[in-house]
Amino acid sequence: MIKDLLKYLNFPEKEATVYLALIEVGQAKAREIALKTGLNRTTVYDLCELLMKKGLISQYKKSSGTYFSALEPQRLLGYLDREKEEQNKQIARQKKKVEELLPQLMSLQNIFSTKPKVKFFEGEKGMREAYEDTLTSKETILAYANVETVHAGIPNFFPEYYQRRAKKKISINAIFPQNKLSFERAKLDQLELRQTKFLPQSSMVFSPEVNIYNNKMLIASWQEKMAIIIESKELADLQKLIFNLVWNSLPR
């Protein structure tokens, strides 16, 4: 059971064997540990060096020779704390390196890929992920949205999403059809950093939502529970042009 714990803590098998032997006997010479574990003495010395570096055993000398002694088992908690700290430092170093090289990676991606990129998202979880991408927008999002179908599509997601979008200072211009929930949502425009215009006739109804931002277009189908993000400057520019033509034709 204890050996399983050490294995779970990623101790190599021989290292765990020596550590457990010292836990049992308290203190011993390398020769005695070798006899107890069946390992050769040179290997035992090497393993004891590793265990000392981990702060789990100590070494001291007597007239009769060098002894190794297991420290209190509570030292395992300190060892894990140090491992966690070192891992965090390593991740921080890796993250810094990625940040340094990210512009080069992005430039390579842009050089070798001029085709539109299309990402497909399915189900409620996938659609949430698609909308998370809109929070990367560096400009005002342009949207066609029906609040009734949007809120029915992913219940309890959008009010919190609107707050996070506003907190990131990402504004949105939205064209809504005329219905009760859309009118009610529009009352929160200032709070949710949104400008809203309504289609002129109540018969003008649509279900999907379209968001245009950066060089992307998100299309969400609430009936089919799927979303597509198309990344293409050419297509996004056309959709922005069409949206602004419709937007400017609608009354405030």
N, C-alpha and C positions, 0 to 999 in steps of 0.2 A: 504493500500500500504506500509506504513512504518512498520506495523506489519509483513508483508510478508518479508520485508528486514531483520528484526531481526530474523525471522524464518530461512531465508537463511543463516544468520550468526551463526546458531545453538544455538540461545538463547532459553531456555525453555519457554513455553508459559506464565507461571505466572511471571517469571522474566521479560519478555518483557512487560507484562501488567503493572507492577510497574514502569518500566523505562519510558514507554510512559506517564503514569500518571504524573510522576515528570517533564517530558519534558513540558507537558501542563500547569501544575500549577506553575512550577518553584521551589517552596519549600513547604514542608508540614510535619506535624507530622505523625507518624505511624498510629494514629487513623484516621486521615483525608484521608490518602492513602487507608486505609482499607475500609472506607465508599465509596470512589470513585471506587475502583476496585472490591468490593464484597468479598475480602479475609479477613481472620481473622488477628488480629493485630500481633500475634506471627509469623505467616507466613510472614507478611510484614517485620518485623524486620530481619528475616532470609534472605529474598530476598535482602533487602537493604545491608546486610553484603556482600553478593556475588557481588552485583553491585559496592560496594566500592572497593572490591578486584580487580575488573576489571578496576578500575580507571574511572568509568563513573558517579558516584555521590559522594557527600561529606556529611558529618554530622557535625552539629554544635549545640551548646546549647545556649538557652536563658533562662531568668528567668521563662518563661512560659512553658519551656520543651525542648525536643530534636527535631530538625528539620533535614529533609533530603532535599538535593537540587541537582538537575540535573546539571552536568557540561556541557560545550559547546558540542554540537553534534559532533564537529570535533574530540572529544576525542575517538570516535569510530575508527578512523584511527589509533590512537596510540594503542588502544586495539588490533586491528588486527595485527599491527607490533609486539606487544609483544607475541601474540598467535603464529605468524609465527616463531618467535625466539625460543619460547619454544618448538614448534613442531620440529624445526630443531635440537634442543638439544636432544629431545627425540629420534629422528631417529638416531642421531649420537651415542647415548648410545646403542640403539638397534643394530646398525651395529657393534659396538665394541663387543657387547656380542656374536653376530653371528660369528664374526671373531675369537673370543676366543674359541668357541665351534665347529667351522667348522671342525678341524681335527678329533674330536670325531665322528661327523656326517658322515664324509667321511669314517672313519674306520668301522663304523656300516654298511654302504652301501656295503663296500667291503666284510665284513664278511658274510653277509646274501645273497649276490647275486654274484654267480660265472658264471651265464649264460650270453651269449652275449646280449648286449643291442642294440636294433634297434630303430632308430627314423626315421619317415617318414615325408617328407616335400613336399608340393604340390603347384604349381603355382609360379609365379615370386616372390611374397613376401616370400613364404616359402623357395624357393631356395636361396634367399639372406640370410635368417636366417641360412641356412645350411652352407653357405660359411663363415659366421661370426664365426662359431665354429672353422674353421681352424686357425683363428687368436689367438687361445689359444695354438697352437703348441709349444712344448718345444724343438723341434728338426727340422732338415731340412725336409720339406714336399717333398714327392716323388709323382710325378704326371704324368699321361698320359693326354694330353690335345690337343684339336684341336681348335686353336684360332678362326677360322672361325665360328664354331658352338657355341663356348663359348660366343663370343661377340654378336652373333645373338640371343642367348637364353635370355640374360639379357642386353639389350642395355644400354650403359652409366654407367654400374655398375663396370666393371672390371678395367678400368684404375685407378679409384680412390681406388679400393680395393688393387691393386698392390702397390700403394703408401703407403697405411696404413700398409700393410704387411711388406714392406721394412722398414718403420719407426719403426716397432716393432722388427726389426732385425731378422725376420723369413725368412730364405733362402728357396729356392725351387730348386729341380732338376726336370726338365720337359722333357718329351719325346714328340715331336711334329711330326705329319705327314707333308709331304712336300706340302705347299700351300703358297700363297702370304702373307696372313695376319700373318701366323706363322713365316715366314722368317722376316717380318717387326718387329714383336714383339721381336724376338730374338736379334735384334739390340739394344734393351733397357735392355739387361740382367744385365749389371753392375749396372745401375740405379735402377732396380727393384729387385736386389738381387737374381738373378736367373742364373742357369746354364742350357743350353739347348742342347739337342741332337736330331737329326732328324732320322726318320726311313729311311732305305737305299733305298727304292723304292717308287716312287710317287704313285704307285698303292696301297700301304699300307695306307688305309684310315679308320678312325673311327670317330664316332660322340660323344659318351659320354665322360665325364671326370671322372677320378679317382684320388683322393688325399689320400695318406697314411701318417698318422702322429700320434704321440703318440701311443696309442693302438687302433686307429680308422681308418676306411676306409670310405671315402665319395664317393658315386657313383652318378653322376648327368646325367640324361637323358634329353637332350635338346629337343628331338622330343616329348617326353611325358610330358615335363614340371614338372618333379618330381625329388626328390633326396632322398637318403637313407644314413644315417650314422650308420655304424655297429661298436660297441665298443667291441672288443675282442682281447686280447693280442695274443692269439693263431693264429687267422686269420690274424691279422695285421703283425705278424712276418713272416708268410708264404708269404704274399703279398710283404713285404719288400725284402725278399729273391729273389722272382721272378723278382721284379723290378731291383734289383742290378745285377742280371744275364743278363738281357736285356741291362741295362745301360752300363755295362762293355764290352758288345759285340759290341756296336756302336762306330763309330769313332767320335773323337772330332770335 
